[in-house]
Amino acid sequence: MARQSYIEANYKQLAKETAWGKGEYINNLAYLYGYTGEKTNEFASILQKNYNRIFASNDAGKAFNEINKLTNN
């Protein structure tokens, strides 16, 4: 629930940072998904490579579902 709430509350900033491939919001989301330290960069890379898949619908709920699929959660 915390992950989905975080994505919904910070959707626009997450979309921007995902396009850049880094940022504070991405780091915080990575932490919520259990990615810490060097794994944070891996998480950001996964999201950046799949930007269109995650954010194409402009819907936070769909973004949450796509991120879960990509991270096997």
C-alpha positions in Angstrom: 0.0 0.0 0.0 2.8 2.4 0.8 4.3 1.9 -2.7 1.1 2.7 -4.5 0.4 5.7 -2.3 3.9 7.0 -2.9 3.5 6.6 -6.7 0.1 8.3 -6.6 1.3 11.2 -4.5 4.5 11.8 -6.5 3.5 10.6 -10.0 4.6 13.7 -12.0 8.0 14.0 -10.3 8.6 10.2 -10.6 7.8 10.5 -14.4 10.3 13.3 -14.7 13.0 11.6 -12.7 12.5 8.3 -14.6 13.1 10.1 -17.8 16.4 11.5 -16.3 17.3 8.1 -14.8 17.9 9.4 -11.3 16.6 11.6 -8.5 15.4 11.7 -4.9 11.9 10.4 -5.7 13.3 7.5 -7.6 15.7 6.7 -4.8 12.8 6.8 -2.3 10.7 4.5 -4.5 13.6 2.1 -4.9 13.9 1.9 -1.1 10.2 1.0 -0.9 10.8 -1.8 -3.4 13.8 -3.1 -1.4 16.5 -1.7 -3.6 19.3 -0.1 -1.5 22.8 1.0 -2.1 24.1 0.2 -5.6 20.9 -1.6 -6.4 19.2 1.8 -6.4 20.9 2.6 -9.8 19.7 -0.8 -11.1 16.1 0.1 -10.1 16.4 3.5 -11.8 17.7 1.9 -14.9 14.9 -0.6 -15.1 12.4 2.2 -14.9 14.2 4.4 -17.4 14.4 1.6 -20.0 10.7 1.0 -19.6 9.5 4.6 -19.3 6.9 4.4 -22.1 5.5 1.2 -20.7 5.2 2.7 -17.2 4.0 6.2 -18.0 2.2 6.0 -21.4 -1.3 5.9 -19.9 -0.7 8.8 -17.6 -2.3 6.8 -14.8 -0.6 6.2 -11.4 -2.4 3.0 -10.8 -1.2 1.5 -14.1 2.3 2.8 -13.4 2.2 1.0 -10.1 1.1 -2.3 -11.8 3.8 -2.0 -14.5 6.6 -1.3 -11.9 5.4 -4.3 -9.9 5.6 -6.5 -13.1 9.1 -5.2 -13.9 10.4 -5.8 -10.4 8.6 -9.1 -9.9 6.6 -7.8 -7.0 
